[in-house]
């Protein structure tokens, strides 16, 4: 899969909510994509990306300072899928709750070690080479590492 298309799995949709997160962007010596629930950082430059906004660069600086690199127990990432179901607010017709699609994500929790994660977030990690999840605490963001980059994923409770 083309790397830029892969990064788009992690961006904010719909874009009108946080437009600065609607596309991958440069951050230090990497390219980052995030929606606030999962973040991926790759070290392959040369992709058509914009610089990150100062607001989100400051957030990332704080996040990486508070969440030191991968530590804790290491786990394989299971193959997961994003499940979509008919929106109960509109019965599939399309409304604000489902962004007009008639479908919403069905949130299923997956236990990995001591932590729970939403399956649709884990599904974004499918296809990352040699992907491992590092869980230090079940209620803190967990690092994932893979050949060519790393990232953070939020647990659920």
Secondary structure, 3 states (H helix, E strand, C coil): CCHHHHHHHHCCCCCCCCHHHCCCEEECCEEEEECCCEEEEECCCCCCCEECCHHHHHHHHHHHHHCCCCCCEEEECCCCCCCEEECCCCCCCCCCCCCCCCEEECCCEEEECCEEEEHHHHHCCCCCCCCEEEECCCCCCEEEEECCEEEEECCEC
